[in-house]
Structure formats: C-alpha cells, structure tokens
C-alpha cells in the first residue's frame, strides 16, 4: 500500500498507527467492537487486544482503574455511508453490547 506523506511543521507523518482505549471489561469491549462496529480481531492476550477496521488499528487495554464514562470531550467517530446508516443504527440499538445511542446529525 502506498501512503501519502503528510508534512506538518517540517515533520513527515505517514498516518495514524493505532488508537488505544483503556477498558474495564475487555471481553465486552471486544464483543462491541466486533459485533456492532465490524472490527476484526487481530490479536488478543490476557490484558488487551488488537482489532482492525480498514487501515485503523485499535488496541483495547484492560484498565481495572477505569471508573465509568469519562466526563470530558474524549470521543472517536466513524464514517459510514448515509444509505447504510438506518440499518447500522438499528443493529446497534438492538444489541445488548451497546451502551450508547447512535444519532444522525
């Protein structure tokens, strides 16, 4: 795969390698990302997992000190086609793994 080089402040970046999320419940988080969002499990160990979706690598890292939803602006957003939004939202809302509601803006 050929990647374009991004030049920012004189430094050459090739993209975002991965995102790591601290999670309280590893198996539930893996289930959500695989079952609802469509990630593929690439690797798993006792305290974490790597999942992939297209070019995005996601690391889920078990963090026993995590204490519920964060009260800040931390978030991540995925893109999908408008023609598939209704089916995706329906699948998400029917899933017991879901903890959040999806809404179109």
N, C-alpha and C positions, 0 to 999 in steps of 0.2 A: 504494500500500500504506500503510495506517495503522499506525504503530508506537506502542506504549505507551511513555510516558516513565518511565524508572527514576530514582528520586530516591535518591541516595546522598550522605550528608554535605552536603546542601544543594545538590548539583550535579545537573543534569538530564542523563542519558545517554539516548541513543536506541538503543543496542545496540553490538555489536562490529562495526567496519567491515571489518577483514580481519586475517588472520594471515599473517606472513611466516616462511618457513622457509629457512635457508641450506642449500644442497645442493651436493654435489661433482659430481654427474652430472645435469645439467639434463634431458637427453632421457630418461634412465632414470626420473627422478623424475616427469616429466610422464606417461610411459607407465604408471607405477604408479598415480598418482592418477586417470588417465582409465580405464585398463583394469581395475583392481581395485576402486577405490573409487567409480567412476562420475562423477567430476567432468567438467565440460565446459570445454574450453579457450576462454577469452575473449580472450586476447591473448598474444602471445609476441614476444620480442626476443632479441638475442644473449646477454644475461646474465640472463634471467628470463622469467617467465610469470605470468599471472593465470588462475586456474581458479575455477569456481564450482560450488557444490553447494547447491541451495536458496537460502537467504539468505546463505550463507557464501562469502566471497571469500578465496581462498588465493593468496598470492604465493610463488612459488618463486624464490629469488635465488641465482645461481651464486656459490659461495664456494670458491675454489681452496685456501683455507687450512683448510677443514673436514677433519678427520682421523679419520674413522670414527665409530662410535656414541658418543654422549655418555655419560659416566658420572655422571649426575645424575638427578633426578626429572623432567626436562623430557619432556612427552608430550602427546598430544592423543587424544581419544576420540570416536568417532562413535556415534550411536544407530541402531539398526535393530530391526525387529520380530522377536520371538522366532521367529515362523513362517518367517522368511527366513534365520535365522542359519546353519543347516546348509548351504544352497546357497551362501551368501556365503563361508563358511569353506572349502568345497570349491573354489570358484573361486579363492580367494586361495592356497590351498596348492598348486594345480596350476600356478600362474603362475610363469614364470621371472623376472618382475619383482618377485616378492615376496622380501623379506628378513626378514620376521618371521612368526611363527606366531600365529594368532588362536585364542584360547581363551575359552570361556564361563566366567563366574564364577557 
